[in-house]
Structure formats: structure tokens, C-alpha cells
Amino acid sequence: MSEKKPVSGLGRGLAALIDEAKRPAGGPNVPADGAGAPGGVREVEIGRIRPNPAQPRMHFDEESLAELAQSIAKRGVLQPILLRPDGDNFQLVAGERRWRAAQRAQLHTIPAIVRDIDDAASAEIALIENVQREDLNAIEEAEGYRALISNFGHTQEDLANLVHKSRSHIANLLRLLDLPEGVKQSLLRGEISMGHARAVASAADPEALVRQIVENGLSVRQAEALAKQERPRQASDARPRKGPQPIDADLAALERQLGDMLGLKVKVAHDGRSGTVTLHYSSLDQLDMVCQRLSGEPI
């Protein structure tokens, strides 16, 4: 089951576009801009390319961009970018990091594939490319999901299938966007993890709790315990709820962490001494991905 399979959630059209854009550019025989078979790899003038307004990635690491520019200056661009027509020019769909680095390397043209792609597909491909390469921070990924929901009517289930993540992963990320700006900035700076951010979301004063986390180096479980203590206490005469008891906070945190790591819904059942871990997958591709991760094979 280690053989790589196309991402079924994309559908054949988007999967084919991404696969084609990942092929090597073809060396010195790449045709000039506008030449060759329609839609094939061609050389496009860098000055005629505009960034994608739906690009979810807002931050580009300067050091890694400089390293890529040095590599491109020596070896050229080995993988074509994906463009769509924009009047007499072109708009980026995938490959903005390569485009930026090529500019730094002072190239005049860059190998590209040009396709007629609508706004929805362009936003989807830009998000998928970054998610697959783990180039986005949690806030950028969440913003990308929110844009697809608000602009193109996607559901959380649609997005889960699109990027091969669990629906709970999508929902948890979207909840991060409701956090105070100070908390989101701490997450962007790497001062707290996504687990910390989820924990402080339920606190009476999330920003104050973040300061405690940063100053004292608190773990996610410690942050969850403090957030629980800060919640307004229920009236002592409140009637007890019927039905199943809430899951233990530590087990709930463990389920979320495992779910985020694997991109699947995870259920942990523990009876005090032993228990079970259940993984829920929606396709054979997801099962194959988990098997590769557990066996240590590259994905």
C-alpha cells in the first residue's frame, strides 16, 4: 500500500493540474512564451506575472527564499509554476515562492504551465499546494478555509475531502480565527502552539492566559487546566445534565493532538488502566497515508 495515489478529494481536473505542474520543466528546449502546444510548459516573462489574490500564504521566510534564489541562479527553475490568463498578462495559481525567488535571481523568464482556471479552482489549488507542503501556519491555513467557505460555498466536509484532513481539524482551525488578535499574533510568532490556542479559546481572558503560557513555559495540558479553572462557575443548584458524561479533558486533548498529526478523526477510550485508540478514515487514500506514517515511509 506504499504506492502513491492521486488525492481523490481533488477530482481528476485539479489533481491532474497539480501533477502536471510538478513535472520537471524540460531543460533548454522549453518553448518561448506563447510558443508550442497550448497549455504545455513555456517560458513566460516574469514581469507579466501577477500574484494570486487568493494565495493563503502571507509570510515567506526570507532565509529560505534567499537559499532558493541562489539555487535557481545556479540551476534554473526545475519545476514549472502554474498560471492562468489575466488579460494580456498572467496570474499565479501555484508556485509563488519559485516566482519570487526567480525575481531575486534576476531571471527574465520562468517555465510555466498556463491553463484557463476559474476563481474557485485557483483558490483551491493555491490552498492545496501549501497544505501538502506544510508551508502554512495555522492562521493562514484557517484563513484559506474561511475564504473557500465564504467565497465559493464550500462546506467543512468539502474542505476535509479536498485537503485530506479530518473535519474536526478544519473546525478547530476555523475556531482559531475567533481568538483575540493578540492570541493570534502569539500563534503566528510561534510563542504558543495550536493546542495552546485551542485551550485558551475557552478561558475568560485568553490574552492573559497566553501571557502566563509564554512567561512560564506551560504545556498544553497545563493551559487547559488553567482555562477550566477560569470558566465561570455554574450555580451550585444547577440541575445535572442527562446523557453521556463529558470526556476527560486530558483524553480530549490527546484526541485532538493525534487527530491533527494524522489528519483523521481519532477516538480514545480509557477505562483507568487500559483502552483503545480508534482512527476513522473516509477513503483508502487516507488509510494508505496512515500506514505510511506508521511505517516511517516518506509521504
N, C-alpha and C positions, 0 to 999 in steps of 0.2 A: 504493500500500500504506500510505498515511499515515493512512487512516481507522481510528479507534479501534475495537477489537473487545473483546467481553467476555472476561474471563480464563477460558479453558476449564478450567483446573485446578480452579476452584471448583465446577463443576457449576452447573446453572441456578438451583437454590434459593438458594445463598449469593450468587451473582453478582447475582441479582435483588434480594435484600435490601440489599446494599451499594449498588447503583444507586439503589434507591428512597430510601435514607437520604440520598443525596447531592442529591436534588432540593430546590429552594427550598421553604421552609416554607409559602408561600402567603399571607403577609401577614395583615391583620387578620381575615380570615374563617375562620381556623383554629378548629375547634370546641373547646369546653372539654373537660376531662378526662372521658373516658367517653362523649362525645357523638360523633355522626357514624358513618360506616360502620366496621365492625370492621376494625382494622388500618390505618386511614387516619391522616393526620397529625392529632394532637390536642395540646392544651395539658395538660401534666402538672405537678402541683405538685412543685417541686424538692425539698421536704422528704420526699417519698415515694420518692425515688430513692436506691438504694444502689449503691456502686461494684462493678465486676466483679472477683471474687477471682482470675479467670484473666487479668486485664489484665497484659500483658507489660511495659508501660512503668512503670518505677519512679520515674523522675526527670522532673519537669516544670519547664521553665525559667521562673523567676519573672518575668523581664523580659517574655518573650513572652506569658506568661499575663496579666500586667497590661495589656499592649497590647490583647490580645483582649478583656479585660473592659471597657476603655474603648470599644472599637468596639461591643461588644454593648450597652453603656449608651446609645449614641447611635442605633444602627440596629437593635437587636434581634438575635435569633439567626436567621440567614438559612438555615441548613441544619439540619434536624431530627436529633436523636440517635436511636439505636436502642435500644429497651428490650425486656425480656421480663418477664412477670408474676412476682412474688415474694411469694406470699401476698396480702395486701391492698395491697402496695406494688409497686415495680418494681426490677429490677436492670439496670444499664447493660450493653449489649453493645458499642456503638461510640459514641464522642463524649464521652469523659470530660473531655477538655480544654475542650470547649464548656460542659459541665455545671459544671466548676469555675469557669470564667470567668463564667458566668451567676450563680453564687452571689456572686462578688466584685462583680458589677454590681448586686447586691441585687434580682434578679428573683425573683418568686414562682412563676412557671411557665415552662416551656420547651417548644417544639414537639418532638414525638416521634412515632415510629412504634413501635407495640407489636406484637410477634409472639411466638408460642409457639415458642421455640427451645431445643433441648436443650443439655446442658453442652458436648458436643463441638463443635457448631456455634458456640456462643457463644465458646469459646476460639479457634476457627479465625478467626472474623470479627474478633475483637479483634486477633489477630496480623496478619492480612492488612491491616487498616486502617493499622496502624502501619508495617508494612514498605513498603506502597505509598507512604506519605507520607515515608518515611525518617526517622521520628520516634524510632526505637530506636537505642541504641548497640549495639555488637557483643555485649556480655554479655547485655543484655536480650533481644535477638533470639535468642541461643542458649538462654537460659532458656525462652523461649516455645516453641522447637522441642522442647526436652527434655520440657517439660510435655505436649505433644501426643503425644510418643512414649511416655512412661511412663504417662500417664493414659488415653489413648484408643487406644493400639496403632498409631499411625501409624508408617510406615517412613520412612527418609530419602528414598526415591523419592517417596512420597506427598507429603511436605512440599515437595520440589522442584517438583512439579507444582502444588501448592496455591498457592505464592507466586511461581511463575515464576522460580526461581533454579536454578542448576546443583546437582547432587547434591554435587559437591565443595565448593561454597560452604557447604551445610548441614553437611557433615562437618567442614570447617575451623572453623566456628563452634562446633560441639559440642565440639571438642577444646580450645577456649579455656576451657571450664568445668573442665578438669582442672588448669589452671595454679594455682600458689600464690596465696593471697589477695592478697598484696602486688602481684603482677603484674597481677591483675585490677583492683585499685584504680587502678593507674597507667594502665591502659587506660581505665577509666571517667573518670578525670580528664583524659584527653586527652594525657597525658605521652608515651605511645607509641601507635603505630598498630596495627591488626590485623596488618599484615605483621610488625612488630616482635614482637608477641605470639607469632605462629606460629614466628618464628625462635628465640626464647628457650625455646620449649617443649622443644627437643631439647638444651638446654645442661645441663651438670652442675649448675650453680647458677643457675636462671633469675632469681632476685631480684637476685643480684649483677650479672648481665649487664644487667638493666634499669637498675640504678643507673649503670652505665657509659654506657648509651644516653642517659639523661637528662642526666648530667653533661657528656658530650662531644658531644651532639647527633649521634649516629651514625645513618647511614642504615640501611635495612632490609638492604641487601647487606652492609654492614659488620658488622651484628649477626649475620647468617647466617654470615659468615666466622669471627667470634669463637666462635659456638656450635659450629661444626665443629671448631675447634681444641681446645675444651674437652671434647669427647667422649672417653671412654676409648679409648686406642689398642688396636687389635686385636693379638693376638700376632703377632710377626713371621713365625712359621712357619705362620700360618693358611692353609688351602687357599683358593685363589681361587674365587669363585663362578662357576658356569657361567651361560650365558644372556646377555641384553642387559646392557650396561653401564649404570650409573645415569646419569640425565640430569644435565647440568651444573647446579650449584646456582643460578647466575645465571638460566639459562633456566627452571628450575623456579620461581624466584621471580617471573619475568616472567609465566609462565603463570598463576600464582595471582593476581597483581595484575590481569591482564586478565580472568581469569575472574570475579573479584569485581566489577570495574567493569561487565562486561556481563551478569553473571548466567548465564553459559554455560560449558560445558567448553571450554577453549582448549588447543590443542597447537601448540608452536613447534618447528620443525625447522630447525637451522642447521648448515651444513657448514664454517663458518670464515669464509666471505666473504658468502654469501647464504643464503636459506632461505625457508620458508613459514610462515604462520600459519593454522591451521585452526580454525574455530568449529563446534561441534556443537550443533544445536538439535533440540528434540523436537516442536515444533509450529510452524505458520505464524504463530501469535501471537508466539512468541519471535523468529522471523525478522523479522517486521514491526517489533518493538521495536528490534532491532539496526539495521535500516535507518533508522529514525527517529533513533536516536542518532548514527549515522554522518553523516546528512544535516543534523544540527543542529536537526531539528524537535522541538517540545515533545512529551513523552510523557504 
